[in-house]
Each structure stands twice: as C-alpha cells, then as structure tokens.
Amino acid sequence: MPRYQYVKIPGHLHPATLSYEVITQPHDSSLMMVVGVSVCHNKDSFSKRLGKKISDERREKSPHYVGFVNLDPSVSFGKRIVGSIHAWFDSNWESLIKNP
C-alpha cells in the first residue's frame, strides 16, 4: 500500500506529491523505495486527490527506484523513510520537475 509525502518546492506555491512504497525490511540499515512524483505548477489549483492519483500512476508505470545505504538502524523506521525521501527530493527536485 502506498504512502504519501508532500514536499515543498523552492519558488513554487504548491508542494510536490510523492507516492512511495518501501520494499526493504524495517531492521535493515539500507532502504529501497519505489517512488512516483506529481508536481502542481503555480498556475494550477492544488488537489491532494489529483496529486495522489497522478503520483500513483507514475509510481506504477514509470517509477523512480530510490536507495539509501548505511542508515542508522537505531533511528525509527518511519523517521528513516521520511528523512531519506525528503533528502532525495531536495537534491533532485529540478530534474524531477522536468521529468516527473
């Protein structure tokens, strides 16, 4: 079952919607996710429902496979997921907007 994060994009009014599924075990020090991205541009009206639909379709049809290694297993699994996916988006947002 997918989960969602809404991530602020510098210079944009609306956040990006990330649909993701984690495919590693909670006790691992590495993390692998399948991610779909939906971007709402400034001229559009933001809709969580539409953002989820588009990001789900992209996760299923043309996903980004995102992996992280050497994560601290003493940090809760949820914090590792959220911190990692935000760090990935923050460092790749410009290319993701051009090719979500």
N, C-alpha and C positions, 0 to 999 in steps of 0.2 A: 504494500500500500504506500503510495507516495506521500511525502511530506512537503511542506512549502515554507519558503523564506521570502520575505520582501526586503530588497536591498536598495538603498539609496544610490542613485547615480549622480555624480558631480554635474551640476549645471542643468539637471532635469527636475521638473516639478513632481513627477511620479516615480515610484520605485520600480525596479525590475522584479518580476515574479520568477522564482526558481522552484521547479518541481524536481524532487530528488528521491532516490531510493538508495539506501546503504546496502551494499552487498558483501560486507565483511562482518565478522563476529564482534560483539561488544568488548571482548577481552583482548583483542588484537592491538598491537602498537601501530599498525598501519590501518588505513581507511580507504575503501574504494566506493565511489558513488557513481550512479548514472544520473545525469542532470539534463533537464530541459530548461530553456530560458525564454521568457517573454518580456519584451520591452514596450512600455507605453510611452509614446512620444508626447512632448509638451502640447501639441495641438489636439491630441486625443483626450477623451474622457476616461479616467481610470475606472476599471471594473475588476474587482477581485475574481469574480466568476469567469470572465473572459480571459483574464491573465492565467488563471489555473488551467482553463481548457487549452489554451494555446501552448503553455509550457508543458502540459501533459502530452499533447500530440508530438511536440518536438522531442521530448524525452523518449517516447516510444519509436518515432520514425527516424530521427537523426540526433541521437543522444551525444552528449559530451561524457566521456569516461574520465573521471577525476580521481586521482590517487594521491595519498599522503603517506609518508613513512616516518618512522621514529617519533611518533606521538607519545605523549606521556600517558601510560595506561592508568596512572593514579588519578587523572582528571576524569570526571564523569563522562560517560559515552556521549550524552547529549551536548555537553559543552565542547567536546572534541569535534562533533559534527558541525555545530553552528559556527564555531571559530574557524574551522577549516574551510567551510563553504563560503563564508564571508571573505576570508583571505584570498581564496581563489578568484572570486568575482572581483574584488578590489584590484587585483593585479592584472585582470584580463578584460575589464568592462569595455574598453574601447573596441577591441576586436569582436567581442560578443554582441555589441550593438550593430556592427556592420554585418555580422553573420551569426545570428542567434541560433 
